[in-house]
Every structure is written in structure tokens, then in C-alpha cells.
Amino acid sequence: MTYEWIPPSKKHQPRWPGKLVESIPLENGLVLEIWNYSRRLAGDRWLVGMLAQIGVEAPPEAFSRRELYEVFLEEEEGRVYYRYRKERTFVDEREKEALFEELKNRFLEVAVGYLSHPSFRERLIAAEVALYERKKTWEEEIRRRDEELDRLEEEWKDRPI
């Protein structure tokens, strides 16, 4: 799995620093953050990276079970995110700033209307909570299967075949 840069938080420190370039208040009350996480790759060649994100607090009523909400609070600090990233690699150092601006402006041209929609917050919460709950259900099923395999292995380890 490839590394995906995300901004620093209480529980996460990225491998290399990024910079919050712009915070854009949207018509629906949300705030769109634009991050520049560009870095030098080798010599005068750069990875130019742009991350656009919106963070939203997920309420307990969005979850099917209170226990899942408690785990979510602990693991995800109570927030779901819309994230869009765009990267270009091996960019000449002299072109990196202009390329970042181009990536940012293209994104803003096409996405601000969608992100400003009045129901964006509710749809984001519903989609991300459903995804989180499916992930947790899958992890629990894997854990149960592993425990069952361990139990069977212990039960059958001394039996002749």
C-alpha cells in the first residue's frame, strides 16, 4: 500500500511536513482546507502534492451501535473527512509553485459547487460512517475466525492424522 500524506493531528504525524495554504469557508458552513505537501525527491526534482479536505464531526446518532461510536471517537477523534489529493512527480524545482497553483485552481473550479451543497455534510457523514462500520464488522469477523482457527489448532495439535 502506498503512503498517503494527511495533515498532522493529535494521533498522527506525517512523514514530512505540509503547509496549510488556504481555508475556504463554504456556503453550507463547512471549511475547505487546501494543503501543500510538496517535497524534494532528488536533486532539483520534486513531488508536488495538493490535499483538499473537509473535516466534519460525526454525531452518535449516525452510528448503528453506541459501542461503534465509542471506538470511532477513540480511533478517529470523532471526525470524518472528505479528502481529495492530486500529485505530480519529478517536477522541475522551477515549476513546482506554478504547478501547485494550477492543481489547486482546477480543483476549486470544479469542486466548490459540489462541496457547498446544503446536504453535503449529511451525505459525507452517512457515507463515511457506513464505510467505517463495514470496516469494523469485517475486522471483527477476521478476529473471530482467527480465534476459531487458534482454538481448533490447539484442540487438534496432539491428535494423529
C-alpha positions as CSV (number, residue, x, y, z in Angstrom):
1,M,0.0,0.0,0.0
2,T,1.3,3.4,-0.9
3,Y,1.8,6.2,1.6
4,E,-0.9,8.9,1.6
5,W,0.0,12.1,3.2
6,I,-2.5,13.5,5.7
7,P,-2.2,16.6,7.9
8,P,-0.9,16.3,11.4
9,S,-3.3,15.6,14.3
10,K,-3.1,14.6,17.9
11,K,-2.6,10.9,16.9
12,H,-0.8,11.4,13.5
13,Q,2.4,13.0,12.5
14,P,3.1,12.8,8.7
15,R,6.4,11.6,7.3
16,W,7.2,15.1,6.0
17,P,5.7,18.5,6.8
18,G,3.0,20.1,4.8
19,K,1.6,23.6,4.9
20,L,-2.0,24.8,5.1
21,V,-2.2,27.1,2.2
22,E,-5.8,28.2,2.3
23,S,-9.0,27.8,4.4
24,I,-12.1,28.5,2.4
25,P,-15.5,28.9,4.2
26,L,-18.2,27.3,2.1
27,E,-21.9,28.4,1.8
28,N,-23.0,25.4,3.8
29,G,-20.9,26.3,6.9
30,L,-18.1,23.9,6.2
31,V,-14.5,24.9,5.8
32,L,-12.4,23.6,2.9
33,E,-8.7,23.3,3.7
34,I,-6.1,23.3,0.9
35,W,-2.7,21.7,1.9
36,N,0.6,21.8,0.1
37,Y,2.7,18.7,1.0
38,S,5.2,19.0,-1.8
39,R,8.7,17.7,-1.1
40,R,12.1,17.3,-2.8
41,L,12.6,13.8,-4.4
42,A,16.1,14.0,-5.8
43,G,18.3,16.9,-6.9
44,D,16.0,19.5,-8.4
45,R,13.1,17.1,-8.8
46,W,10.0,17.4,-6.6
47,L,6.8,15.7,-5.8
48,V,4.1,18.3,-5.9
49,G,1.2,17.3,-3.7
50,M,-2.1,19.1,-3.0
51,L,-4.6,17.9,-0.5
52,A,-8.1,19.4,-0.2
53,Q,-10.0,18.3,2.9
54,I,-13.2,19.0,4.8
55,G,-13.5,17.6,8.4
56,V,-16.9,17.1,10.0
57,E,-17.8,15.9,13.5
58,A,-19.8,12.7,13.3
59,P,-22.7,12.6,15.8
60,P,-23.5,9.5,17.8
61,E,-26.9,9.1,16.2
62,A,-25.2,8.4,12.8
63,F,-23.9,5.1,14.2
64,S,-25.9,1.9,14.4
65,R,-24.4,1.0,17.8
66,R,-23.1,3.1,20.6
67,E,-20.1,0.9,21.0
68,L,-19.0,1.6,17.5
69,Y,-19.3,5.3,18.2
70,E,-17.1,5.0,21.2
71,V,-14.4,3.1,19.2
72,F,-14.8,5.7,16.4
73,L,-14.2,8.6,18.9
74,E,-11.0,6.9,20.2
75,E,-9.6,5.9,16.8
76,E,-10.7,8.8,14.5
77,E,-11.0,11.6,17.1
78,G,-14.7,11.9,16.2
79,R,-14.3,13.3,12.7
80,V,-14.9,12.1,9.2
81,Y,-13.2,13.6,6.2
82,Y,-13.7,14.4,2.6
83,R,-10.2,14.2,1.1
84,Y,-9.0,14.8,-2.5
85,R,-5.4,14.7,-3.4
86,K,-3.5,15.3,-6.6
87,E,0.2,14.7,-7.1
88,R,2.8,15.1,-9.8
89,T,6.2,13.5,-9.5
90,F,9.6,14.5,-10.8
91,V,8.6,18.1,-11.4
92,D,11.4,20.6,-12.0
93,E,12.0,22.8,-9.0
94,R,11.4,26.0,-11.0
95,E,7.9,24.7,-12.0
96,K,6.7,23.4,-8.6
97,E,4.9,26.5,-7.4
98,A,3.1,27.2,-10.7
99,L,2.0,23.6,-10.9
100,F,0.7,23.6,-7.4
101,E,-1.4,26.7,-8.2
102,E,-2.7,25.0,-11.3
103,L,-3.7,21.9,-9.4
104,K,-5.4,24.0,-6.7
105,N,-7.3,26.2,-9.2
106,R,-8.5,23.4,-11.3
107,F,-9.9,21.6,-8.3
108,L,-11.6,24.7,-7.0
109,E,-13.2,25.4,-10.4
110,V,-15.0,22.1,-10.5
111,A,-15.5,21.1,-6.8
112,V,-16.6,24.1,-4.8
113,G,-20.2,23.9,-6.1
114,Y,-20.4,20.2,-5.1
115,L,-18.8,20.7,-1.7
116,S,-21.0,23.7,-0.9
117,H,-24.2,21.8,-1.4
118,P,-26.5,22.1,1.6
119,S,-26.8,18.3,2.1
120,F,-23.0,17.7,1.6
121,R,-22.4,17.3,5.4
122,E,-25.1,14.7,5.9
123,R,-24.2,12.7,2.8
124,L,-20.5,12.7,3.9
125,I,-21.3,11.6,7.4
126,A,-23.7,8.8,6.1
127,A,-21.2,7.5,3.6
128,E,-18.1,7.6,5.9
129,V,-19.9,6.2,8.9
130,A,-21.3,3.3,6.8
131,L,-17.8,2.6,5.5
132,Y,-16.3,2.7,9.0
133,E,-19.0,0.3,10.3
134,R,-18.3,-2.1,7.4
135,K,-14.6,-2.0,8.2
136,K,-15.2,-2.7,11.9
137,T,-17.6,-5.5,11.1
138,W,-15.0,-7.1,8.8
139,E,-12.2,-6.7,11.3
140,E,-14.4,-8.3,14.0
141,E,-15.2,-11.2,11.7
142,I,-11.5,-11.7,10.9
143,R,-10.7,-11.6,14.6
144,R,-13.4,-14.3,15.3
145,R,-12.1,-16.5,12.5
146,D,-8.5,-16.2,13.8
147,E,-9.7,-17.1,17.3
148,E,-11.6,-20.1,16.0
149,L,-8.6,-21.3,14.0
150,D,-6.4,-21.0,17.1
151,R,-8.9,-22.9,19.1
152,L,-9.1,-25.7,16.5
153,E,-5.3,-25.8,16.2
154,E,-5.0,-26.2,19.9
155,E,-7.7,-28.9,20.0
156,W,-6.2,-30.9,17.2
157,K,-2.4,-30.4,17.7
158,D,-1.7,-33.7,19.5
159,R,-4.1,-35.9,17.5
160,P,-2.6,-38.3,15.0
161,I,-3.5,-37.7,11.4
